[in-house]
Amino acid sequence: MAEHQHGYIHRKDDYLKRLRRIEGQARGLQRMVEEEQYCIDILTQVAAMTKALQAVSLGLLEEHMNHCVVDAARAGEAEGQAKVAEALEAITRLVRS
């Protein structure tokens, strides 16, 4: 049996690049606070970082639905329903965050 590959694996480098950019944004936010920059400027950067994280989340969710959920549904009804339930829980967490 072949080892399961996650749906995002073919875009792994893209995700890592985006996450490194977000990591840089977090360091920039820390620097802004250390330098006591204007509140609104900091909040603007927080919003940009939040949007970037949401984009990563939505991309991963799309990959999960198109790969993991579809594969599970092909394997059988119970497997498909379990993956859909798992995806709905993840969506709920994303919406609440």
Backbone atoms as SQL, in Angstrom:
CREATE TABLE atoms (id INTEGER PRIMARY KEY, chain TEXT, resi INTEGER, resn TEXT, atom TEXT, x REAL, y REAL, z REAL);
INSERT INTO atoms VALUES
  (1, 'A', 1, 'MET', 'N', 0.846, -1.190, 0.000),
  (2, 'A', 1, 'MET', 'CA', 0.000, 0.000, 0.000),
  (3, 'A', 1, 'MET', 'C', 0.886, 1.246, 0.000),
  (4, 'A', 2, 'ALA', 'N', 0.591, 2.176, -0.866),
  (5, 'A', 2, 'ALA', 'CA', 1.378, 3.408, -0.963),
  (6, 'A', 2, 'ALA', 'C', 1.094, 4.318, 0.226),
  (7, 'A', 3, 'GLU', 'N', 2.117, 5.033, 0.640),
  (8, 'A', 3, 'GLU', 'CA', 1.950, 5.981, 1.744),
  (9, 'A', 3, 'GLU', 'C', 1.069, 7.138, 1.286),
  (10, 'A', 4, 'HIS', 'N', 0.147, 7.561, 2.159),
  (11, 'A', 4, 'HIS', 'CA', -0.765, 8.656, 1.827),
  (12, 'A', 4, 'HIS', 'C', -0.001, 9.972, 1.766),
  (13, 'A', 5, 'GLN', 'N', -0.254, 10.743, 0.727),
  (14, 'A', 5, 'GLN', 'CA', 0.319, 12.084, 0.620),
  (15, 'A', 5, 'GLN', 'C', -0.791, 13.098, 0.822),
  (16, 'A', 6, 'HIS', 'N', -0.477, 14.122, 1.555),
  (17, 'A', 6, 'HIS', 'CA', -1.449, 15.182, 1.811),
  (18, 'A', 6, 'HIS', 'C', -1.683, 15.972, 0.527),
  (19, 'A', 7, 'GLY', 'N', -2.876, 16.533, 0.409),
  (20, 'A', 7, 'GLY', 'CA', -3.270, 17.236, -0.802),
  (21, 'A', 7, 'GLY', 'C', -2.407, 18.432, -1.147),
  (22, 'A', 8, 'TYR', 'N', -1.819, 19.063, -0.141),
  (23, 'A', 8, 'TYR', 'CA', -1.037, 20.280, -0.386),
  (24, 'A', 8, 'TYR', 'C', 0.396, 19.993, -0.816),
  (25, 'A', 9, 'ILE', 'N', 0.805, 18.731, -0.831),
  (26, 'A', 9, 'ILE', 'CA', 2.214, 18.367, -1.012),
  (27, 'A', 9, 'ILE', 'C', 2.792, 18.919, -2.324),
  (28, 'A', 10, 'HIS', 'N', 1.990, 18.990, -3.380),
  (29, 'A', 10, 'HIS', 'CA', 2.501, 19.505, -4.655),
  (30, 'A', 10, 'HIS', 'C', 2.701, 21.018, -4.628),
  (31, 'A', 11, 'ARG', 'N', 2.161, 21.686, -3.597),
  (32, 'A', 11, 'ARG', 'CA', 2.352, 23.136, -3.433),
  (33, 'A', 11, 'ARG', 'C', 3.083, 23.456, -2.134),
  (34, 'A', 12, 'LYS', 'N', 3.755, 22.472, -1.593),
  (35, 'A', 12, 'LYS', 'CA', 4.430, 22.633, -0.301),
  (36, 'A', 12, 'LYS', 'C', 5.377, 23.830, -0.297),
  (37, 'A', 13, 'ASP', 'N', 6.176, 23.970, -1.341),
  (38, 'A', 13, 'ASP', 'CA', 7.130, 25.079, -1.398),
  (39, 'A', 13, 'ASP', 'C', 6.425, 26.434, -1.387),
  (40, 'A', 14, 'ASP', 'N', 5.279, 26.522, -2.074),
  (41, 'A', 14, 'ASP', 'CA', 4.501, 27.764, -2.070),
  (42, 'A', 14, 'ASP', 'C', 4.001, 28.090, -0.660),
  (43, 'A', 15, 'TYR', 'N', 3.488, 27.068, 0.026),
  (44, 'A', 15, 'TYR', 'CA', 2.996, 27.287, 1.390),
  (45, 'A', 15, 'TYR', 'C', 4.129, 27.696, 2.322),
  (46, 'A', 16, 'LEU', 'N', 5.278, 27.043, 2.191),
  (47, 'A', 16, 'LEU', 'CA', 6.419, 27.399, 3.043),
  (48, 'A', 16, 'LEU', 'C', 6.874, 28.831, 2.772),
  (49, 'A', 17, 'LYS', 'N', 6.885, 29.232, 1.517),
  (50, 'A', 17, 'LYS', 'CA', 7.270, 30.598, 1.159),
  (51, 'A', 17, 'LYS', 'C', 6.307, 31.602, 1.794),
  (52, 'A', 18, 'ARG', 'N', 5.009, 31.321, 1.703),
  (53, 'A', 18, 'ARG', 'CA', 4.005, 32.218, 2.279),
  (54, 'A', 18, 'ARG', 'C', 4.139, 32.279, 3.798),
  (55, 'A', 19, 'LEU', 'N', 4.368, 31.123, 4.422),
  (56, 'A', 19, 'LEU', 'CA', 4.499, 31.089, 5.883),
  (57, 'A', 19, 'LEU', 'C', 5.756, 31.822, 6.347),
  (58, 'A', 20, 'ARG', 'N', 6.826, 31.737, 5.579),
  (59, 'A', 20, 'ARG', 'CA', 8.039, 32.488, 5.930),
  (60, 'A', 20, 'ARG', 'C', 7.790, 33.996, 5.821),
  (61, 'A', 21, 'ARG', 'N', 7.001, 34.380, 4.819),
  (62, 'A', 21, 'ARG', 'CA', 6.647, 35.796, 4.669),
  (63, 'A', 21, 'ARG', 'C', 5.820, 36.252, 5.874),
  (64, 'A', 22, 'ILE', 'N', 4.886, 35.411, 6.318),
  (65, 'A', 22, 'ILE', 'CA', 4.063, 35.729, 7.492),
  (66, 'A', 22, 'ILE', 'C', 4.935, 35.812, 8.737),
  (67, 'A', 23, 'GLU', 'N', 5.905, 34.918, 8.843),
  (68, 'A', 23, 'GLU', 'CA', 6.842, 34.962, 9.964),
  (69, 'A', 23, 'GLU', 'C', 7.590, 36.297, 9.983),
  (70, 'A', 24, 'GLY', 'N', 7.980, 36.771, 8.818),
  (71, 'A', 24, 'GLY', 'CA', 8.632, 38.073, 8.713),
  (72, 'A', 24, 'GLY', 'C', 7.701, 39.204, 9.124),
  (73, 'A', 25, 'GLN', 'N', 6.418, 39.068, 8.756),
  (74, 'A', 25, 'GLN', 'CA', 5.439, 40.081, 9.171),
  (75, 'A', 25, 'GLN', 'C', 5.318, 40.105, 10.696),
  (76, 'A', 26, 'ALA', 'N', 5.344, 38.934, 11.327),
  (77, 'A', 26, 'ALA', 'CA', 5.241, 38.875, 12.789),
  (78, 'A', 26, 'ALA', 'C', 6.447, 39.557, 13.432),
  (79, 'A', 27, 'ARG', 'N', 7.627, 39.318, 12.891),
  (80, 'A', 27, 'ARG', 'CA', 8.815, 39.995, 13.419),
  (81, 'A', 27, 'ARG', 'C', 8.711, 41.505, 13.221),
  (82, 'A', 28, 'GLY', 'N', 8.163, 41.906, 12.064),
  (83, 'A', 28, 'GLY', 'CA', 7.968, 43.332, 11.803),
  (84, 'A', 28, 'GLY', 'C', 6.999, 43.955, 12.799),
  (85, 'A', 29, 'LEU', 'N', 5.949, 43.225, 13.148),
  (86, 'A', 29, 'LEU', 'CA', 4.997, 43.719, 14.151),
  (87, 'A', 29, 'LEU', 'C', 5.665, 43.890, 15.508),
  (88, 'A', 30, 'GLN', 'N', 6.477, 42.927, 15.884),
  (89, 'A', 30, 'GLN', 'CA', 7.206, 43.036, 17.152),
  (90, 'A', 30, 'GLN', 'C', 8.090, 44.274, 17.156),
  (91, 'A', 31, 'ARG', 'N', 8.772, 44.481, 16.045),
  (92, 'A', 31, 'ARG', 'CA', 9.661, 45.645, 15.919),
  (93, 'A', 31, 'ARG', 'C', 8.861, 46.938, 16.018),
  (94, 'A', 32, 'MET', 'N', 7.692, 46.967, 15.384),
  (95, 'A', 32, 'MET', 'CA', 6.859, 48.162, 15.436),
  (96, 'A', 32, 'MET', 'C', 6.447, 48.489, 16.871),
  (97, 'A', 33, 'VAL', 'N', 6.093, 47.468, 17.636),
  (98, 'A', 33, 'VAL', 'CA', 5.712, 47.692, 19.033),
  (99, 'A', 33, 'VAL', 'C', 6.922, 48.137, 19.841),
  (100, 'A', 34, 'GLU', 'N', 8.070, 47.478, 19.622),
  (101, 'A', 34, 'GLU', 'CA', 9.291, 47.870, 20.332),
  (102, 'A', 34, 'GLU', 'C', 9.637, 49.329, 20.056),
  (103, 'A', 35, 'GLU', 'N', 9.424, 49.752, 18.828),
  (104, 'A', 35, 'GLU', 'CA', 9.739, 51.130, 18.425),
  (105, 'A', 35, 'GLU', 'C', 8.598, 52.097, 18.732),
  (106, 'A', 36, 'GLU', 'N', 7.552, 51.578, 19.367),
  (107, 'A', 36, 'GLU', 'CA', 6.398, 52.390, 19.782),
  (108, 'A', 36, 'GLU', 'C', 5.795, 53.170, 18.621),
  (109, 'A', 37, 'GLN', 'N', 5.579, 52.473, 17.511),
  (110, 'A', 37, 'GLN', 'CA', 4.975, 53.117, 16.345),
  (111, 'A', 37, 'GLN', 'C', 3.482, 53.329, 16.565),
  (112, 'A', 38, 'TYR', 'N', 2.896, 54.099, 15.700),
  (113, 'A', 38, 'TYR', 'CA', 1.504, 54.518, 15.791),
  (114, 'A', 38, 'TYR', 'C', 0.573, 53.298, 15.760),
  (115, 'A', 39, 'CYS', 'N', -0.417, 53.304, 16.660),
  (116, 'A', 39, 'CYS', 'CA', -1.354, 52.183, 16.844),
  (117, 'A', 39, 'CYS', 'C', -2.002, 51.746, 15.531),
  (118, 'A', 40, 'ILE', 'N', -2.492, 52.700, 14.765),
  (119, 'A', 40, 'ILE', 'CA', -3.205, 52.378, 13.530),
  (120, 'A', 40, 'ILE', 'C', -2.279, 51.707, 12.525),
  (121, 'A', 41, 'ASP', 'N', -1.027, 52.129, 12.481),
  (122, 'A', 41, 'ASP', 'CA', -0.071, 51.485, 11.581),
  (123, 'A', 41, 'ASP', 'C', 0.153, 50.027, 11.985),
  (124, 'A', 42, 'ILE', 'N', 0.235, 49.778, 13.279),
  (125, 'A', 42, 'ILE', 'CA', 0.405, 48.407, 13.770),
  (126, 'A', 42, 'ILE', 'C', -0.837, 47.580, 13.433),
  (127, 'A', 43, 'LEU', 'N', -2.014, 48.151, 13.678),
  (128, 'A', 43, 'LEU', 'CA', -3.253, 47.438, 13.372),
  (129, 'A', 43, 'LEU', 'C', -3.382, 47.138, 11.884),
  (130, 'A', 44, 'THR', 'N', -2.919, 48.031, 11.051),
  (131, 'A', 44, 'THR', 'CA', -2.938, 47.801, 9.605),
  (132, 'A', 44, 'THR', 'C', -2.087, 46.581, 9.255),
  (133, 'A', 45, 'GLN', 'N', -0.930, 46.477, 9.890),
  (134, 'A', 45, 'GLN', 'CA', -0.054, 45.333, 9.640),
  (135, 'A', 45, 'GLN', 'C', -0.632, 44.044, 10.217),
  (136, 'A', 46, 'VAL', 'N', -1.312, 44.130, 11.358),
  (137, 'A', 46, 'VAL', 'CA', -1.985, 42.951, 11.927),
  (138, 'A', 46, 'VAL', 'C', -3.046, 42.462, 10.941),
  (139, 'A', 47, 'ALA', 'N', -3.801, 43.381, 10.356),
  (140, 'A', 47, 'ALA', 'CA', -4.833, 43.010, 9.382),
  (141, 'A', 47, 'ALA', 'C', -4.212, 42.328, 8.165),
  (142, 'A', 48, 'ALA', 'N', -3.080, 42.835, 7.698),
  (143, 'A', 48, 'ALA', 'CA', -2.397, 42.234, 6.548),
  (144, 'A', 48, 'ALA', 'C', -1.926, 40.817, 6.880),
  (145, 'A', 49, 'MET', 'N', -1.389, 40.651, 8.078),
  (146, 'A', 49, 'MET', 'CA', -0.919, 39.328, 8.496),
  (147, 'A', 49, 'MET', 'C', -2.096, 38.366, 8.652),
  (148, 'A', 50, 'THR', 'N', -3.182, 38.851, 9.206),
  (149, 'A', 50, 'THR', 'CA', -4.381, 38.028, 9.366),
  (150, 'A', 50, 'THR', 'C', -4.895, 37.571, 8.004),
  (151, 'A', 51, 'LYS', 'N', -4.929, 38.494, 7.039),
  (152, 'A', 51, 'LYS', 'CA', -5.384, 38.152, 5.693),
  (153, 'A', 51, 'LYS', 'C', -4.468, 37.102, 5.065),
  (154, 'A', 52, 'ALA', 'N', -3.176, 37.229, 5.273),
  (155, 'A', 52, 'ALA', 'CA', -2.223, 36.261, 4.732),
  (156, 'A', 52, 'ALA', 'C', -2.435, 34.874, 5.355),
  (157, 'A', 53, 'LEU', 'N', -2.663, 34.830, 6.660),
  (158, 'A', 53, 'LEU', 'CA', -2.937, 33.549, 7.318),
  (159, 'A', 53, 'LEU', 'C', -4.243, 32.939, 6.825),
  (160, 'A', 54, 'GLN', 'N', -5.243, 33.777, 6.607),
  (161, 'A', 54, 'GLN', 'CA', -6.518, 33.278, 6.093),
  (162, 'A', 54, 'GLN', 'C', -6.343, 32.692, 4.696),
  (163, 'A', 55, 'ALA', 'N', -5.520, 33.326, 3.882),
  (164, 'A', 55, 'ALA', 'CA', -5.271, 32.813, 2.537),
  (165, 'A', 55, 'ALA', 'C', -4.608, 31.440, 2.589),
  (166, 'A', 56, 'VAL', 'N', -3.652, 31.264, 3.486),
  (167, 'A', 56, 'VAL', 'CA', -3.016, 29.956, 3.661),
  (168, 'A', 56, 'VAL', 'C', -4.055, 28.936, 4.126),
  (169, 'A', 57, 'SER', 'N', -4.879, 29.322, 5.092),
  (170, 'A', 57, 'SER', 'CA', -5.907, 28.424, 5.613),
  (171, 'A', 57, 'SER', 'C', -6.878, 27.992, 4.522),
  (172, 'A', 58, 'LEU', 'N', -7.343, 28.934, 3.742),
  (173, 'A', 58, 'LEU', 'CA', -8.288, 28.601, 2.672),
  (174, 'A', 58, 'LEU', 'C', -7.651, 27.715, 1.609),
  (175, 'A', 59, 'GLY', 'N', -6.399, 27.966, 1.302),
  (176, 'A', 59, 'GLY', 'CA', -5.693, 27.115, 0.343),
  (177, 'A', 59, 'GLY', 'C', -5.562, 25.692, 0.851),
  (178, 'A', 60, 'LEU', 'N', -5.176, 25.549, 2.111),
  (179, 'A', 60, 'LEU', 'CA', -5.052, 24.214, 2.696),
  (180, 'A', 60, 'LEU', 'C', -6.407, 23.514, 2.764),
  (181, 'A', 61, 'LEU', 'N', -7.443, 24.266, 3.086),
  (182, 'A', 61, 'LEU', 'CA', -8.783, 23.684, 3.140),
  (183, 'A', 61, 'LEU', 'C', -9.218, 23.210, 1.754),
  (184, 'A', 62, 'GLU', 'N', -8.963, 24.012, 0.753),
  (185, 'A', 62, 'GLU', 'CA', -9.303, 23.612, -0.615),
  (186, 'A', 62, 'GLU', 'C', -8.564, 22.337, -1.012),
  (187, 'A', 63, 'GLU', 'N', -7.276, 22.288, -0.698),
  (188, 'A', 63, 'GLU', 'CA', -6.483, 21.087, -1.002),
  (189, 'A', 63, 'GLU', 'C', -7.051, 19.877, -0.265),
  (190, 'A', 64, 'HIS', 'N', -7.419, 20.074, 0.990),
  (191, 'A', 64, 'HIS', 'CA', -7.968, 18.979, 1.792),
  (192, 'A', 64, 'HIS', 'C', -9.271, 18.462, 1.177),
  (193, 'A', 65, 'MET', 'N', -10.147, 19.387, 0.795),
  (194, 'A', 65, 'MET', 'CA', -11.431, 18.980, 0.222),
  (195, 'A', 65, 'MET', 'C', -11.227, 18.256, -1.109),
  (196, 'A', 66, 'ASN', 'N', -10.359, 18.798, -1.957),
  (197, 'A', 66, 'ASN', 'CA', -10.154, 18.221, -3.287),
  (198, 'A', 66, 'ASN', 'C', -9.368, 16.921, -3.277),
  (199, 'A', 67, 'HIS', 'N', -8.596, 16.697, -2.262),
  (200, 'A', 67, 'HIS', 'CA', -7.741, 15.511, -2.243),
  (201, 'A', 67, 'HIS', 'C', -8.196, 14.522, -1.164),
  (202, 'A', 68, 'CYS', 'N', -8.060, 14.904, 0.077),
  (203, 'A', 68, 'CYS', 'CA', -8.325, 13.983, 1.187),
  (204, 'A', 68, 'CYS', 'C', -9.800, 13.578, 1.270),
  (205, 'A', 69, 'VAL', 'N', -10.687, 14.550, 1.156),
  (206, 'A', 69, 'VAL', 'CA', -12.121, 14.246, 1.264),
  (207, 'A', 69, 'VAL', 'C', -12.582, 13.435, 0.056),
  (208, 'A', 70, 'VAL', 'N', -12.157, 13.825, -1.129),
  (209, 'A', 70, 'VAL', 'CA', -12.543, 13.091, -2.335),
  (210, 'A', 70, 'VAL', 'C', -12.017, 11.657, -2.276),
  (211, 'A', 71, 'ASP', 'N', -10.761, 11.486, -1.880),
  (212, 'A', 71, 'ASP', 'CA', -10.203, 10.130, -1.768),
  (213, 'A', 71, 'ASP', 'C', -10.962, 9.293, -0.752),
  (214, 'A', 72, 'ALA', 'N', -11.317, 9.888, 0.378),
  (215, 'A', 72, 'ALA', 'CA', -12.059, 9.160, 1.402),
  (216, 'A', 72, 'ALA', 'C', -13.445, 8.782, 0.893),
  (217, 'A', 73, 'ALA', 'N', -14.096, 9.683, 0.163),
  (218, 'A', 73, 'ALA', 'CA', -15.423, 9.376, -0.385),
  (219, 'A', 73, 'ALA', 'C', -15.349, 8.228, -1.388),
  (220, 'A', 74, 'ARG', 'N', -14.287, 8.185, -2.158),
  (221, 'A', 74, 'ARG', 'CA', -14.101, 7.074, -3.107),
  (222, 'A', 74, 'ARG', 'C', -13.874, 5.756, -2.379),
  (223, 'A', 75, 'ALA', 'N', -13.251, 5.828, -1.203),
  (224, 'A', 75, 'ALA', 'CA', -12.955, 4.619, -0.435),
  (225, 'A', 75, 'ALA', 'C', -14.216, 4.022, 0.186),
  (226, 'A', 76, 'GLY', 'N', -15.194, 4.871, 0.472),
  (227, 'A', 76, 'GLY', 'CA', -16.431, 4.367, 1.043),
  (228, 'A', 76, 'GLY', 'C', -17.219, 5.467, 1.730),
  (229, 'A', 77, 'GLU', 'N', -18.505, 5.203, 1.925),
  (230, 'A', 77, 'GLU', 'CA', -19.384, 6.214, 2.495),
  (231, 'A', 77, 'GLU', 'C', -18.953, 6.640, 3.892),
  (232, 'A', 78, 'ALA', 'N', -18.625, 5.678, 4.755),
  (233, 'A', 78, 'ALA', 'CA', -18.239, 6.004, 6.133),
  (234, 'A', 78, 'ALA', 'C', -16.974, 6.852, 6.160),
  (235, 'A', 79, 'GLU', 'N', -15.990, 6.477, 5.330),
  (236, 'A', 79, 'GLU', 'CA', -14.741, 7.239, 5.276),
  (237, 'A', 79, 'GLU', 'C', -15.000, 8.660, 4.778),
  (238, 'A', 80, 'GLY', 'N', -15.833, 8.774, 3.754),
  (239, 'A', 80, 'GLY', 'CA', -16.167, 10.085, 3.214),
  (240, 'A', 80, 'GLY', 'C', -16.881, 10.955, 4.224),
  (241, 'A', 81, 'GLN', 'N', -17.843, 10.386, 4.925),
  (242, 'A', 81, 'GLN', 'CA', -18.574, 11.156, 5.934),
  (243, 'A', 81, 'GLN', 'C', -17.656, 11.601, 7.063),
  (244, 'A', 82, 'ALA', 'N', -16.725, 10.751, 7.452),
  (245, 'A', 82, 'ALA', 'CA', -15.781, 11.107, 8.518),
  (246, 'A', 82, 'ALA', 'C', -14.910, 12.292, 8.090),
  (247, 'A', 83, 'LYS', 'N', -14.435, 12.273, 6.842),
  (248, 'A', 83, 'LYS', 'CA', -13.598, 13.375, 6.352),
  (249, 'A', 83, 'LYS', 'C', -14.393, 14.669, 6.201),
  (250, 'A', 84, 'VAL', 'N', -15.654, 14.561, 5.783),
  (251, 'A', 84, 'VAL', 'CA', -16.493, 15.749, 5.676),
  (252, 'A', 84, 'VAL', 'C', -16.711, 16.343, 7.063),
  (253, 'A', 85, 'ALA', 'N', -16.989, 15.495, 8.055),
  (254, 'A', 85, 'ALA', 'CA', -17.189, 15.976, 9.431),
  (255, 'A', 85, 'ALA', 'C', -15.919, 16.654, 9.939),
  (256, 'A', 86, 'GLU', 'N', -14.782, 16.069, 9.655),
  (257, 'A', 86, 'GLU', 'CA', -13.497, 16.643, 10.060),
  (258, 'A', 86, 'GLU', 'C', -13.295, 18.017, 9.400),
  (259, 'A', 87, 'ALA', 'N', -13.629, 18.110, 8.112),
  (260, 'A', 87, 'ALA', 'CA', -13.492, 19.383, 7.393),
  (261, 'A', 87, 'ALA', 'C', -14.439, 20.433, 7.968),
  (262, 'A', 88, 'LEU', 'N', -15.653, 20.032, 8.303),
  (263, 'A', 88, 'LEU', 'CA', -16.610, 20.981, 8.886),
  (264, 'A', 88, 'LEU', 'C', -16.117, 21.507, 10.233),
  (265, 'A', 89, 'GLU', 'N', -15.505, 20.657, 11.026),
  (266, 'A', 89, 'GLU', 'CA', -14.926, 21.107, 12.300),
  (267, 'A', 89, 'GLU', 'C', -13.819, 22.126, 12.051),
  (268, 'A', 90, 'ALA', 'N', -12.988, 21.857, 11.060),
  (269, 'A', 90, 'ALA', 'CA', -11.903, 22.791, 10.725),
  (270, 'A', 90, 'ALA', 'C', -12.471, 24.122, 10.238),
  (271, 'A', 91, 'ILE', 'N', -13.502, 24.071, 9.411),
  (272, 'A', 91, 'ILE', 'CA', -14.141, 25.290, 8.923),
  (273, 'A', 91, 'ILE', 'C', -14.729, 26.078, 10.087),
  (274, 'A', 92, 'THR', 'N', -15.366, 25.383, 11.008),
  (275, 'A', 92, 'THR', 'CA', -15.941, 26.036, 12.177),
  (276, 'A', 92, 'THR', 'C', -14.857, 26.756, 12.985),
  (277, 'A', 93, 'ARG', 'N', -13.724, 26.093, 13.168),
  (278, 'A', 93, 'ARG', 'CA', -12.613, 26.736, 13.904),
  (279, 'A', 93, 'ARG', 'C', -12.117, 27.966, 13.157),
  (280, 'A', 94, 'LEU', 'N', -12.022, 27.880, 11.841),
  (281, 'A', 94, 'LEU', 'CA', -11.552, 29.020, 11.057),
  (282, 'A', 94, 'LEU', 'C', -12.521, 30.188, 11.125),
  (283, 'A', 95, 'VAL', 'N', -13.802, 29.902, 11.052),
  (284, 'A', 95, 'VAL', 'CA', -14.808, 30.954, 11.086),
  (285, 'A', 95, 'VAL', 'C', -14.827, 31.645, 12.456),
  (286, 'A', 96, 'ARG', 'N', -14.607, 30.881, 13.492),
  (287, 'A', 96, 'ARG', 'CA', -14.644, 31.447, 14.851),
  (288, 'A', 96, 'ARG', 'C', -13.373, 32.209, 15.200),
  (289, 'A', 97, 'SER', 'N', -12.312, 31.982, 14.450),
  (290, 'A', 97, 'SER', 'CA', -11.035, 32.632, 14.801),
  (291, 'A', 97, 'SER', 'C', -10.971, 34.055, 14.315);
